Every structure is written in C-alpha cells, then in structure tokens.
Amino acid sequence: MHDALDELLTAGFKSDAPVGPSRMKLYGYFRSSAAYRVRIALNLKGIPVEHAFIHLRRNEQSTADYKAMNPLELIPTLDHDGLFLTQSLAIIEYLEEIQPDPRLLPESAADRAYVRALAFSIACDIHPLNNLRVLKYLTQQLGVQDAGREAWFAHWISVGLGALEQVLGRETRVGVYCCGDRLSLAEVCLVPQVYSAERMKCDLSDMPIITRIVAAARRHPAFEAAAPEAQGDAE
C-alpha cells in the first residue's frame, strides 16, 4: 500500500493548497548539515528563497524569537507564508509535494524505499551522533577533551559511512549517483555528511563509491550554490 506522499507523487498533487512556492524564508547556518540539505533541495527545484542566518555557536537558536518558530532550537526552519516547517527531511518531502518536478524520489516504490533508506541512515543514524549540540555536550558537560571528541566523531563516521559504502557496493541500482543517473534525496543527504567528515579530517580513502558519487553531485550548480562556503554567513 502506498503511503499518502507516494499517492500524491503518483497521481499529482491535488489539494486546495497553492501548488508551488510563494514566499519562503529559510533559517539556517552555513555549516549545518540539515540546512545544507534543504538548500540543495530548494536549488534543485529552482524554488526562490530568502535566507536568514542563525549562528549556532552564538546560541542564536535559543533566542525567544527563534524558539517561537522552532521550540526544539534546531536548524533549519522554513517559513512558507507563515507556515513554519521543521526537520530537514520533512521540509524536503513538503517541497517534493508542492513542487514535484524535478523529482527527488524515484518513480517506483522499491526505488523510493531504497533512496529513503540511504537518506534516513545518514539523517537519523550518522548525523545525530555528530551534531554540534552532541559534541558540545561531550566537551562541556562530560569533560571530553578535543582528542576524545574528534575520536568520537571519526568513529561514528567510519561506522556509518563505511556501512553505507557496503550497501552501495552491492547495489545494482548505483550509476552516476546512488540510484541510477538521476540526483535524488540520497545525494541531498550524502553530500553534506561527507562535507562534515572532510572538515573534521576523517579518512574516507576506503570509500571510493561514496567519494565518486559525491564528486559527481558537487559538480551540479545546485550543489555548488548550496555549499557552505557560498553562503552569506560563511566564516
């Protein structure tokens, strides 16, 4: 049985809500992997958006104004005409519903499940363990020194991306990208995670498939424009 999203994407979006973007404002931080994902998705779909910058290291996510939009104090938040959306994958699926072309989820149910599994393994299993607030807690509350924090980061990157490399290595679906030769939600999640790993100088030399796919995706203008160093708040 298809879920509601799959039915919408198969039959076409039909509702009383306006189809396509109107006024959108994305609250993000240049190094946030989650915000990076949403920037890529917006760019791929050609949706214009205003950017507002929330500096995580200055705790701007904890201000009263931002907490009124996102009580979880997390990045990103998307304001679509006063509708405040949180959680990067939920935001991206929302964009997929209101503007399904180009698709970020494949046409077949099996391929959609495969792409979602790749995306969820990054967003739900790898990224949370290396999130800034987790690393800050290790240092500030548990007294873990810099070397221990970096070892924590490298360990979970190795475990998570290493398993993903194995999955891709046995998949016949892999082409230029994770699922054939079209960009999908998988690359939207994978590229920001690899950026984070590279920034922390993690060894990715034994992950040739991931490295190749990420290099191909980064050449796309939508990914170039979404890169952290291209953002207005980049430091």
Residue pairs with C-beta under 8 A, 6 or more apart in sequence:
2 10
2 109
5 93
5 96
5 97
6 109
6 112
8 14
8 97
8 100
9 96
9 97
9 100
9 103
9 105
12 100
13 19
13 97
13 98
13 100
17 98
18 98
19 98
19 99
20 47
20 98
20 99
21 47
21 48
21 49
21 80
21 98
21 99
22 80
22 81
23 50
23 80
23 81
24 42
24 47
24 48
24 49
24 50
24 78
24 79
24 80
24 81
25 49
25 50
25 51
25 52
25 78
25 79
26 35
26 38
26 39
26 42
26 49
26 50
26 51
26 52
26 76
26 77
26 78
26 79
27 52
27 53
27 54
27 66
27 69
27 70
27 75
27 76
27 77
27 78
27 79
28 35
28 36
28 38
28 39
28 51
28 52
28 53
28 54
28 75
28 76
28 231
29 35
29 53
29 54
29 55
29 56
29 75
29 233
30 53
30 228
30 229
30 231
30 232
30 233
30 234
30 235
31 56
31 196
31 199
31 228
32 56
32 75
32 76
32 132
33 127
33 192
33 193
33 195
33 196
34 74
34 75
34 76
34 87
34 88
34 123
34 127
34 192
35 75
35 76
35 88
36 191
36 192
36 195
36 226
36 227
36 228
37 88
37 89
37 92
37 123
37 188
37 189
37 192
38 76
38 78
38 88
38 91
38 92
39 225
39 226
39 231
40 187
40 188
40 191
40 192
40 222
40 223
40 226
41 91
41 92
41 95
41 104
41 185
41 188
42 49
42 95
42 226
43 221
43 222
43 223
43 225
43 226
44 102
44 104
44 183
44 188
44 220
44 222
45 95
45 99
45 101
45 102
45 104
47 95
47 99
49 78
51 231
51 232
53 231
53 232
53 233
54 60
54 61
54 66
54 75
55 233
56 75
56 132
57 132
60 66
61 67
61 70
61 73
61 74
61 75
62 73
66 73
66 77
67 73
69 77
69 79
69 84
70 77
70 84
70 86
72 86
74 86
74 87
76 86
76 88
76 91
77 84
77 85
77 86
78 84
78 85
78 86
78 91
78 94
79 85
80 94
85 91
85 94
88 123
89 119
89 120
89 123
89 185
89 189
92 104
92 185
92 188
95 104
96 103
96 104
96 105
102 183
103 182
103 184
104 183
104 184
104 185
104 188
105 112
105 115
105 116
105 184
105 185
106 112
106 114
106 115
106 179
106 180
106 182
106 184
111 173
111 179
114 171
114 173
114 179
115 178
115 179
115 184
115 185
115 186
116 185
118 164
118 167
118 178
118 185
118 186
118 189
118 190
119 185
119 186
119 188
119 189
121 160
121 163
121 164
121 167
122 160
122 164
122 189
122 190
122 193
123 189
125 160
126 156
126 157
126 160
126 161
126 193
127 193
127 196
128 134
129 152
129 156
129 160
130 153
130 156
130 157
130 196
135 149
135 152
135 153
138 144
138 148
138 149
138 152
139 145
139 146
139 149
144 152
150 200
153 200
153 202
154 200
154 202
154 203
157 197
157 200
157 202
158 202
158 203
161 193
161 194
161 197
161 204
161 207
161 210
162 206
162 207
164 190
164 210
165 206
165 207
165 208
165 209
165 210
168 174
168 178
168 209
168 210
168 213
169 209
171 178
173 179
173 180
174 180
174 209
174 213
175 181
176 213
176 216
177 183
177 184
177 186
177 187
177 213
177 216
177 217
178 184
178 186
178 187
178 190
178 213
179 186
183 217
183 220
183 222
187 213
187 214
187 217
187 223
190 210
190 213
190 214
190 217
191 214
191 217
191 218
191 223
194 204
194 210
194 211
194 214
195 227
195 228
197 204
198 204
204 210
204 211
217 223
218 224
218 227
224 230
228 234
